[in-house]
């Protein structure tokens, strides 16, 4: 049976859950003190049933089970039905609750809210391309509404806004890694910039809320990830490579393979987010991602090496593909917060392939 034949509402198996729990245990080993501020606190996660929200919930429940953190996670989402069906191991826990709401119309946070991660937007550029106005208004109105709700929280410790590495615009090909100080920006006259421009505005709203309403806020800029809970039916190269390989098809590379990317495993990303949430100074800005770059041609070869027989690699499937670079400089996270990537790209692929097979 090929992967396409599995239903999207399939319940996560015990074996797949075990992989994620092991990943969470590995990433917090000997580092729980970095997250100690979460003990007996309530964290609200908008977009809580998405990729980032799910991994944050997994990490919080791991801390509760293994280290008695006593942290409550409130997942805010427009729809929770599929999450409840596919992830009952999280949905049926007492320390994970739901707030069913469209963040654009969110009026109040739970009164016990201490920490907020605002992750309510889709990074799928197919949706951005076909619905640019909805994309921009959703991010702008949603961020504004969440900040208004946060302003009424009596014991808020920090608001963390999930932005995007795309706010830098096109990374110059001769710039090895892009840092938080880089002053580039997306092309405002290009329809494809809708998501990036909206994220820039979201950051500005968080800064304005900090200035005007004294809301403790930070902005973080994610780059690219690969791992469990991320759908392979997404328009990103590494996901497509895995999808093709798992289904016994050739790996198709749109251009000449010299486009450069880097990928972080989501257990690292979740730990970074929680550490930034609880340890960063208000007003801070941080990149989140792996600094280890790889061309798509080498990435395709690496993915193919995990399968037998090896899938064929087909370059230049499309002549319109342009070379781009998307690699973060994470020196600030390393030097200021002591954060590092603990999962290599090779291990990320091993774990992701194993998870999807199970």
Secondary structure per residue as TSV (DSSP state, phi and psi in degrees):
chain	resnum	aa	ss	phi	psi
A	1	X	-	360.0	128.7
A	2	X	-	-80.2	163.1
A	3	X	G	-62.6	-29.6
A	4	X	G	-62.9	-20.9
A	5	X	G	-85.0	-10.2
A	6	X	S	-80.0	136.0
A	7	X	-	-70.5	148.4
A	8	X	T	-69.2	-17.8
A	9	X	T	-99.2	23.4
A	10	X	-	-66.4	134.8
A	11	X	-	-69.6	135.2
A	12	X	-	-63.0	127.0
A	13	X	-	-73.4	163.2
A	14	X	H	-60.5	-38.2
A	15	X	H	-66.3	-40.1
A	16	X	H	-68.5	-39.1
A	17	X	H	-62.1	-38.7
A	18	X	H	-63.3	-35.5
A	19	X	H	-62.3	-46.5
A	20	X	H	-65.6	-42.7
A	21	X	H	-63.4	-39.1
A	22	X	H	-63.5	-41.1
A	23	X	H	-61.0	-42.2
A	24	X	H	-64.5	-42.4
A	25	X	H	-63.1	-39.1
A	26	X	H	-64.5	-41.5
A	27	X	H	-74.8	-25.1
A	28	X	H	-97.6	-6.2
A	29	X	T	-57.0	124.6
A	30	X	T	62.5	16.2
A	31	X	T	-132.5	14.7
A	32	X	G	-65.4	-25.7
A	33	X	G	-64.3	-24.2
A	34	X	G	-67.0	-19.1
A	35	X	G	-114.6	14.0
A	36	X	G	-60.9	-25.1
A	37	X	G	-64.4	-15.5
A	38	X	G	-81.3	-10.2
A	39	X	T	-61.2	128.2
A	40	X	T	58.2	30.8
A	41	X	-	-116.2	171.4
A	42	X	E	-116.8	125.6
A	43	X	E	-112.7	127.9
A	44	X	E	-104.2	130.6
A	45	X	E	-123.0	109.2
A	46	X	E	-78.5	150.2
A	47	X	T	65.3	32.4
A	48	X	T	-67.4	-17.6
A	49	X	T	-97.7	4.1
A	50	X	S	-83.2	-170.0
A	51	X	H	-60.1	-53.4
A	52	X	H	-67.0	-44.7
A	53	X	H	-59.0	-41.5
A	54	X	H	-63.1	-43.5
A	55	X	H	-67.9	-35.8
A	56	X	H	-64.0	-40.8
A	57	X	H	-64.3	-40.2
A	58	X	H	-61.4	-43.0
A	59	X	H	-70.2	-39.5
A	60	X	H	-63.3	-44.1
A	61	X	H	-68.3	-31.7
A	62	X	H	-64.0	-44.2
A	63	X	H	-62.9	-37.3
A	64	X	H	-67.6	-44.5
A	65	X	H	-72.4	-41.4
A	66	X	H	-94.0	-25.6
A	67	X	H	-128.9	8.2
A	68	X	-	53.8	48.5
A	69	X	-	-70.6	-31.6
A	70	X	-	67.0	29.1
A	71	X	-	-87.2	137.6
A	72	X	E	-103.4	133.7
A	73	X	E	-112.3	124.9
A	74	X	E	-109.6	117.6
A	75	X	E	-99.3	119.0
A	76	X	E	-98.4	127.2
A	77	X	E	-159.3	153.7
A	78	X	S	-67.8	-38.5
A	79	X	-	-133.1	134.6
A	80	X	-	-118.3	-0.6
A	81	X	H	-61.4	-49.1
A	82	X	H	-65.8	-38.3
A	83	X	H	-61.6	-44.3
A	84	X	H	-62.6	-34.5
A	85	X	H	-75.3	-44.6
A	86	X	H	-87.7	-23.4
A	87	X	-	-129.4	57.2
A	88	X	H	-63.5	-22.5
A	89	X	H	-65.7	-21.3
A	90	X	H	-100.0	-43.6
A	91	X	H	-65.6	-28.0
A	92	X	T	-96.7	12.2
A	93	X	-	-87.9	152.0
A	94	X	T	-75.3	-22.0
A	95	X	T	-92.5	2.6
A	96	X	E	-122.3	119.0
A	97	X	E	-125.9	169.9
A	98	X	E	-123.1	145.6
A	99	X	E	-123.4	105.2
A	100	X	E	-83.7	108.5
A	101	X	-	-164.0	150.5
A	102	X	-	-84.6	120.9
A	103	X	G	-60.5	-22.5
A	104	X	G	-65.2	-21.7
A	105	X	G	-119.4	20.1
A	106	X	-	-71.0	127.1
A	107	X	-	-101.7	-40.6
A	108	X	-	-141.0	148.5
A	109	X	-	-91.2	159.1
A	110	X	-	-54.6	142.1
A	111	X	T	-63.7	-22.5
A	112	X	T	-90.1	8.9
A	113	X	-	-59.3	129.5
A	114	X	-	-114.7	-36.5
A	115	X	E	-133.0	141.7
A	116	X	E	-132.0	129.5
A	117	X	E	-113.9	116.8
A	118	X	E	-96.5	101.4
A	119	X	-	-124.7	26.8
A	120	X	-	-90.6	78.1
A	121	X	S	-166.0	150.8
A	122	X	-	-93.6	132.0
A	123	X	-	-86.3	6.4
A	124	X	-	-71.1	110.8
A	125	X	H	-71.5	-12.9
A	126	X	H	-66.3	-42.0
A	127	X	H	-67.7	-41.0
A	128	X	H	-60.6	-40.6
A	129	X	H	-67.5	-38.4
A	130	X	H	-90.1	-18.0
A	131	X	-	-135.9	60.1
A	132	X	H	-64.1	-37.6
A	133	X	H	-67.8	-46.5
A	134	X	H	-62.4	-38.0
A	135	X	H	-59.1	-49.0
A	136	X	H	-69.7	-43.6
A	137	X	H	-68.6	-35.9
A	138	X	H	-62.5	-45.1
A	139	X	H	-69.1	-45.2
A	140	X	H	-65.4	-52.7
A	141	X	H	-67.5	-37.6
A	142	X	H	-65.4	-45.3
A	143	X	H	-63.9	-42.1
A	144	X	H	-62.9	-43.8
A	145	X	H	-65.2	-41.7
A	146	X	H	-64.3	-40.8
A	147	X	H	-65.0	-37.2
A	148	X	H	-64.3	-41.6
A	149	X	H	-66.2	-40.3
A	150	X	H	-63.8	-34.4
A	151	X	T	-62.7	-20.2
A	152	X	T	-94.6	1.9
A	153	X	-	-79.1	129.0
A	154	X	T	-82.8	-18.5
A	155	X	T	-133.2	45.5
A	156	X	-	-77.8	130.0
A	157	X	-	-96.8	-38.7
A	158	X	E	-164.4	142.7
A	159	X	E	-111.9	121.1
A	160	X	E	-110.8	117.8
A	161	X	E	-95.9	122.4
A	162	X	E	-81.4	108.6
A	163	X	-	-96.4	-132.3
A	164	X	-	-163.7	145.1
A	165	X	G	-65.3	-13.6
A	166	X	G	-71.3	-11.5
A	167	X	G	-67.7	-15.4
A	168	X	G	-78.2	-7.6
A	169	X	-	74.6	-162.1
A	170	X	S	-68.5	123.8
A	171	X	-	-74.6	126.1
A	172	X	-	-56.0	140.0
A	173	X	T	-64.1	-24.5
A	174	X	T	-92.5	2.2
A	175	X	-	-96.3	109.3
A	176	X	S	-59.3	-47.6
A	177	X	S	-141.4	145.3
A	178	X	B	-99.9	127.4
A	179	X	-	-99.3	170.5
A	180	X	T	-63.7	-17.7
A	181	X	T	-86.9	-7.1
A	182	X	-	-66.7	133.1
A	183	X	-	-100.9	16.5
A	184	X	-	-68.4	168.8
A	185	X	-	-155.5	158.6
A	186	X	-	-70.0	161.1
A	187	X	-	-77.0	110.7
A	188	X	T	-67.3	-19.7
A	189	X	T	-90.0	1.8
A	190	X	-	-98.7	126.6
A	191	X	G	-57.6	-27.2
A	192	X	G	-72.0	-7.3
A	193	X	G	-91.8	5.6
A	194	X	H	-55.2	-48.8
A	195	X	H	-65.0	-47.4
A	196	X	H	-64.0	-42.5
A	197	X	H	-64.2	-39.7
A	198	X	H	-65.5	-37.4
A	199	X	H	-67.2	-37.4
A	200	X	H	-60.8	-42.9
A	201	X	H	-64.8	-39.9
A	202	X	H	-59.5	-40.5
A	203	X	H	-62.8	-43.2
A	204	X	H	-62.5	-37.4
A	205	X	H	-62.9	-42.8
A	206	X	H	-63.6	-40.2
A	207	X	H	-65.3	-42.0
A	208	X	H	-64.3	-40.3
A	209	X	H	-65.0	-36.3
A	210	X	H	-65.9	-40.5
A	211	X	H	-73.4	-46.7
A	212	X	H	-84.1	-43.8
A	213	X	H	-106.1	2.2
A	214	X	-	59.9	32.4
A	215	X	-	-78.3	124.2
A	216	X	-	-68.1	116.4
A	217	X	E	-142.2	146.0
A	218	X	E	-135.2	156.1
A	219	X	E	-114.7	135.3
A	220	X	E	-125.2	145.0
A	221	X	E	-119.3	96.6
A	222	X	E	-71.2	148.2
A	223	X	-	-106.5	-122.2
A	224	X	-	-110.2	146.0
A	225	X	B	-129.9	161.1
A	226	X	-	-148.4	133.5
A	227	X	S	167.0	-179.2
A	228	X	T	-54.1	150.3
A	229	X	T	76.0	-4.3
A	230	X	S	-95.0	122.2
A	231	X	-	-64.3	139.5
A	232	X	S	-81.5	-10.3
A	233	X	S	-89.1	57.6
A	234	X	S	-129.5	157.0
A	235	X	S	-85.7	44.9
A	236	X	S	-120.2	143.7
A	237	X	H	-55.9	-51.7
A	238	X	H	-64.1	-36.0
A	239	X	H	-65.9	-41.4
A	240	X	H	-64.6	-40.1
A	241	X	H	-61.4	-44.1
A	242	X	H	-67.6	-40.9
A	243	X	H	-59.4	-48.9
A	244	X	H	-61.0	-44.9
A	245	X	H	-67.4	-42.8
A	246	X	H	-66.3	-23.8
A	247	X	T	-99.6	8.4
A	248	X	T	74.2	25.1
A	249	X	-	-106.0	162.9
A	250	X	-	-63.5	148.8
A	251	X	E	-83.7	122.3
A	252	X	E	-106.1	123.9
A	253	X	-	-110.0	124.1
A	254	X	S	-64.1	-43.8
A	255	X	S	-106.3	-145.7
A	256	X	S	-87.8	3.8
A	257	X	S	87.4	3.8
A	258	X	-	-95.3	0.9
A	259	X	-	-60.7	142.6
A	260	X	E	-116.7	133.2
A	261	X	E	-137.5	171.6
A	262	X	-	-143.3	154.8
A	263	X	-	-137.0	131.8
A	264	X	B	-106.7	142.2
A	265	X	-	-78.6	142.2
A	266	X	H	-67.6	-21.6
A	267	X	H	-66.3	-39.2
A	268	X	H	-63.4	-45.9
A	269	X	H	-59.7	-43.3
A	270	X	H	-64.6	-42.1
A	271	X	H	-64.5	-42.7
A	272	X	H	-59.7	-46.0
A	273	X	H	-61.3	-46.9
A	274	X	H	-67.0	-35.3
A	275	X	H	-69.1	-41.6
A	276	X	H	-64.2	-41.4
A	277	X	H	-56.9	-42.8
A	278	X	H	-97.7	-14.8
A	279	X	H	-121.1	-20.4
A	280	X	S	-73.5	152.8
A	281	X	-	-80.0	142.6
A	282	X	T	-56.8	140.4
A	283	X	T	92.1	-4.0
A	284	X	-	-74.0	157.5
A	285	X	E	-133.1	132.1
A	286	X	E	-138.5	142.3
A	287	X	E	-80.3	149.7
A	288	X	E	-129.7	120.2
A	289	X	S	164.4	-179.9
A	290	X	-	-92.5	136.6
A	291	X	-	-86.2	-0.2
A	292	X	-	-88.5	108.7
A	293	X	-	-84.5	152.2
A	294	X	E	-151.7	140.4
A	295	X	E	-75.4	157.5
A	296	X	H	-67.2	-30.3
A	297	X	H	-64.2	-46.9
A	298	X	H	-68.0	-34.2
A	299	X	H	-64.0	-43.6
A	300	X	H	-60.9	-41.1
A	301	X	H	-65.2	-39.1
A	302	X	H	-66.1	-45.8
A	303	X	H	-60.0	-44.5
A	304	X	H	-60.9	-30.7
A	305	X	T	-67.7	-13.7
A	306	X	T	-89.0	0.8
A	307	X	S	-125.1	148.9
A	308	X	S	-137.0	122.1
A	309	X	S	-69.7	155.1
A	310	X	-	-66.4	133.7
A	311	X	-	-69.5	149.9
A	312	X	-	-68.8	145.6
A	313	X	E	-108.0	122.1
A	314	X	E	-113.2	112.9
A	315	X	-	-88.8	161.6
A	316	X	-	55.8	45.0
A	317	X	S	-63.3	-33.0
A	318	X	-	-128.9	133.4
A	319	X	T	-81.7	-8.6
A	320	X	T	-90.3	-8.4
A	321	X	-	-66.6	134.2
A	322	X	-	-108.8	150.9
A	323	X	-	-70.7	132.5
A	324	X	-	-138.5	167.0
A	325	X	E	-134.8	137.2
A	326	X	E	-148.9	83.1
A	327	X	-	-137.6	126.4
A	328	X	B	-88.6	151.8
A	329	X	-	-93.9	120.5
A	330	X	-	-114.1	26.4
A	331	X	H	-58.4	-37.9
A	332	X	H	-61.4	-44.6
A	333	X	H	-64.6	-37.1
A	334	X	H	-68.9	-50.8
A	335	X	H	-76.9	-35.6
A	336	X	H	-89.2	-31.4
A	337	X	H	-121.4	-2.1
A	338	X	-	69.3	25.2
A	339	X	-	-87.9	149.7
A	340	X	-	-152.1	160.1
A	341	X	-	-84.1	133.3
A	342	X	-	-110.1	-12.0
A	343	X	S	-115.6	118.3
A	344	X	-	-70.6	165.3
A	345	X	H	-62.2	-39.2
A	346	X	H	-61.5	-44.9
A	347	X	H	-69.5	-35.5
A	348	X	H	-57.7	-44.1
A	349	X	H	-67.3	-42.1
A	350	X	H	-58.2	-48.4
A	351	X	H	-67.8	-39.9
A	352	X	H	-66.5	-44.6
A	353	X	H	-63.3	-43.8
A	354	X	H	-61.4	-43.0
A	355	X	H	-62.6	-45.7
A	356	X	H	-66.9	-34.7
A	357	X	H	-67.0	-29.3
A	358	X	-	-93.0	360.0
